[in-house]
Amino acid sequence: MRGLKDFGRPPRVMGVDVARAVAVVGMIAAHVGGVPDLEWSDPSTWAGLANGRSSLLFALVAGVSVALMTRKLDPSDDDAVRRTRLTLVGRGLAVFVIGLVLESLGTPVAIILCVYGALFVAVAPFVGWSRRRLLVASGLLGVLGPVVAATLAATNRYGGIGATFTFFSTYSVPVWLALMFAGMAVGRSQLRSLGIAARLLAIGLALAITGAIGGMLGTQLDEPVAASPSSSTGSASVTSTSSTDTAPAGSDKVAGPETLPGEDVDLIGMTCERYPGPGSYVSCYNATDAPDDEPIIDNPDEPSVLDSIRSSVLADYPHSGGVSEVVGSGGIALMVLALCLLLARFLRVLLIPLAALGSMPLTAYSLHIVTLAVLGDSVAPGPIQWAEQSILLMVFATVWVATIGRGPLERLVARTARWFARATVS
C-alpha cells in the first residue's frame, strides 16, 4: 500500500496522531467498554482511566493540532491572521453541525462535537498568542473556571441556558478551553525532540500527582459525620458532601435516593437515604415511625456555601469540573501525549494502524456513534464490544489512508473551513 510508505514521517508529527487515536479508543471504552470506576489502590479498575480523561486528552491534542495548523503563521501579517482565524471559525461551525446531526440519532452518549466546535471558534482570536500567554490563560481558566462554577452551583444560580452550557454540561467549557490553551502552548514546542518529550512526561507526572493529592484531600475533608439517634423522635441525620457520591455541580439529575446499610452510619434500626447534588446529605429515620415518603429530619446540617464550593473545587472524579480534575487529568493527558511522541520515534511501522485512526478522529468518532445508533440496545457493553469497534475502526482507517488519504469528514471540514474564510473575507 503505497500510501503508507511515508505515513507519519515529517512534517507530520506521528506521535500526535497516536495520541488522538488513544483518545478516540478511550472514549469508545468509556461508551461501550463497561470500564469500572477508578480506584488507584485496585489495579483491576485502572481501565477506569478512560472515563472523562479520554475527552480531556482529546481537548489537549486539539490544542496541539491548532498550534500545528498555525505554526507558519506570521503574527505581523494581519491578512494571514484574519484568514487563519476565519478558517478556525469555519472549522468550528462545521464540526458543530456534525455534532448536531449525531445528537439527533438519539444515542445515550453525550456527544462532544458541539462543545468541540464551539471551542474552535473560541480559540480563534488567540492563535497569535505566545507560549507564555497561552500557559497563563490555561492556568487561570483551570483555577478560576471551577471556582466560578462551584460558586454558581452553591448559590443556586445555575439555571440559565448559558451557564448550563458553559459550566455544567458534561464537557465544561473552561476545563476544555484550559486544556486547549495548554495544548496550543505545547504545540509551539519542538515535538520531535526527545528532550521535549521527556520534559512533558515529567511535567505531566507532577501535575497528575498534584491533582490526585487534591482529590484525596477533598475526599478526606468531605468524610460523613455520624450522628446519634434523637431520644425524642428516634431519628437522626448525617450530613455528607462526598465527591464520589455527588452529582456534578449544577446537575439537575439526582442519582438517588440510595438506600444505605444501617452500619454505614451506625444507626441501628434506622433507614438512611442519600440525596446527591451540590451539598449532598444523608437523611435517616425510624422506619416504624416515619412516613414512607419522607424522612423525619430533612438535612438539618446542610453544608455552608463555602463548604460546597470547596468540595466542588477539589473534586477530581470524571466530568466534575473541579480544579483537581483539571490538574490531575490534564497531567495524565500530557503524559499520554509525551509517551506517544516517544513511542512514535522508535515504533513507527507498528503504530501505523493506530496513527491512521488518529489522523481521522472526527470520522472515527462519528462512525462509532452511528454504530451505536444502528445497533441500539443490542450493544452489550464489555471488553469484547470495545475491542471489536476499535479494531474495525483501525482497519478502516488504515485502508482509507493507504488508498485515499485524508479522512472523509476531515476533508469535508477542511473544505468548508476554507470556503467560509474566502466567503467571509470577500
C-alpha positions, -999 to +999 in steps of 0.1 A: +000+000+000+019+030-014+000+055+008+015+040+040+051+041+029+059+075+042+029+079+065+038+095+098+071+110+086+079+147+089+064+172+085+036+151+101+041+145+138+030+109+142+030+110+180+001+135+179-019+112+156-012+083+180-024+104+210-056+113+191-062+076+185-057+068+222-083+095+230-108+080+205-102+044+217-105+056+253-139+073+246-151+041+229-141+022+261-160+047+282-191+043+260-192+005+254-163-010+273-180-014+306-150+001+324-152+003+362-149+033+384-112+041+390-097+031+424-059+037+424-055+011+451-071-016+429-051-022+396-081-042+382-100-008+380-073+011+362-092+008+329-115+034+345-089+060+334-108+061+302-138+077+319-136+115+315-099+116+309-101+105+273-122+136+264-096+158+282-068+141+262-089+150+231-090+186+243-053+188+249-045+173+215-070+196+198-049+225+211-018+209+198-035+205+164-044+241+163-008+251+170+004+228+142-021+242+118-009+277+125+028+271+131+038+290+099+015+320+107+033+353+109+015+373+137+025+406+120+007+397+088-028+409+096-044+394+065-029+360+072-040+362+108-076+371+098-078+343+073-065+318+098-090+329+124-119+327+100-107+292+089-109+281+125-143+296+129-155+278+098-140+246+111-157+250+144-191+257+127-187+226+105-179+204+135-208+219+154-232+210+127-219+174+126-224+172+163-260+183+159-266+156+134-251+129+157-271+142+186-303+137+165-295+100+164-307+097+200-278+076+214-272+076+251-237+091+246-230+128+255-218+140+221-186+160+224-187+177+190-209+207+197-186+218+225-156+209+204-168+230+175-176+259+198-141+258+213-125+261+178-144+293+175-134+304+210-097+299+204-096+316+170-088+351+185-058+337+203-039+320+176-012+347+176-005+345+213+029+335+227+035+303+246+038+322+278+004+339+274-013+307+265+001+290+296-010+318+318-045+317+303-046+280+307-037+282+344-062+310+351-091+291+334-081+259+351-084+275+385-110+303+382-134+283+359-141+256+385-143+283+413-169+303+394-189+271+385-188+259+421-199+293+434-229+294+409-239+259+419-236+266+457-257+297+454-283+281+432-276+305+403-270+279+375-304+275+359-298+296+327-290+281+294-257+300+291-245+289+325-256+253+319-238+251+286-206+269+298-201+254+333-224+225+339-226+204+307-208+171+306-179+189+289-173+221+309-161+249+286-135+264+310-120+229+316-117+222+278-105+257+270-078+254+297-066+221+281-068+235+246-047+266+255-022+242+272-022+221+240-016+252+219+014+261+241+028+225+238+023+225+201+046+255+198+075+233+211+098+210+191+076+179+194+101+156+177+128+164+203+135+136+229+143+162+255+109+180+250+090+147+252+109+137+284+102+172+299+064+169+290+064+135+306+079+148+339+056+178+340+026+156+333+036+132+361+039+161+386+005+175+376-011+141+378+003+136+414-008+171+424-043+165+411-045+131+429-034+147+462-060+175+458-087+149+451-077+128+482-077+159+503-112+168+491-124+133+499-109+134+534-125+168+542-159+155+530-160+124+551-195+120+565-200+128+602-222+103+621-249+115+644-267+097+672-304+089+672-326+115+688-341+104+721-373+122+714-381+111+679-359+081+673-345+098+643-312+114+633-294+129+603-260+126+588-245+152+565-222+142+537-206+160+508-185+132+494-175+140+459-176+104+449-214+102+456-223+137+444-237+146+410-217+171+391-221+206+404-252+222+389-266+190+376-304+186+379-301+148+376-303+134+411-289+099+413-308+088+444-320+084+469-297+055+476-307+032+505-277+028+527-270-001+551-275+008+587-239+000+597-227+027+573-239+053+598-241+032+629-278+038+634-294+005+644-330+002+632-328+033+611-334+037+574-310+061+557-312+077+523-285+097+504-296+127+484-268+137+460-263+171+444-244+202+454-242+199+492-254+162+493-266+148+525-280+117+542-313+116+560-322+089+585-354+079+602-370+052+622-388+030+596-416+022+620-424+058+630-417+078+598-440+082+568-429+061+538-424+090+515-403+114+536-378+114+565-385+130+599-353+151+597-345+166+563-310+179+560-307+200+593-269+204+589-267+213+552-231+223+544-223+260+541-218+277+507-180+278+513-180+240+521-199+233+489-175+254+469-145+237+485-160+203+478-167+211+441-133+227+435-113+198+450-134+172+431-114+150+408-139+125+396-147+124+358-166+154+344-167+171+378-150+202+365-130+206+397-095+221+399-082+187+409-097+171+378-083+198+355-048+195+370-047+157+375-065+146+343-046+173+324-014+159+337-024+123+326-032+137+292+002+153+290+019+121+300+000+101+273+010+127+247+046+125+257+046+087+257+030+087+222+057+111+210+084+089+223+070+056+210+064+071+176+101+078+172+110+041+175+079+021+165+066+040+135+057+009+114+040-009+143+019+022+152+007+030+117-028+015+123-032+035+155-018+066+139-041+062+108-071+061+132-058+093+149-054+110+116-092+109+111-107+112+147-138+130+135-146+103+110-138+075+135-158+091+163-188+097+140-188+061+128-187+049+164-218+070+173-236+058+141-228+022+150-243+027+185-274+043+169-278+013+145-272-014+170-292+002+197-300-020+228-282-049+211-249-034+221-237-053+252-211-032+270-179-051+277-142-055+266-153-076+235-175-048+222-148-022+228-121-043+211-143-051+181-152-015+174-117-002+180-101-028+157-126-024+130-121+014+130-083+009+129-086-014+099-109+010+081-087+040+088-055+021+077-071+010+044-085+045+038-052+062+044-034+037+022-058+041-007-074+076-005-056+096+021-073+121+043-104+110+062-138+118+046-152+141+073-118+157+079-117+165+041-153+179+043-145+201+073-113+214+058-130+224+026-159+240+045-135+260+066-116+273+036-148+282+018-161+300+049-128+320+052-129+330+015-166+339+015-163+360+047-133+379+035-148+387+001 
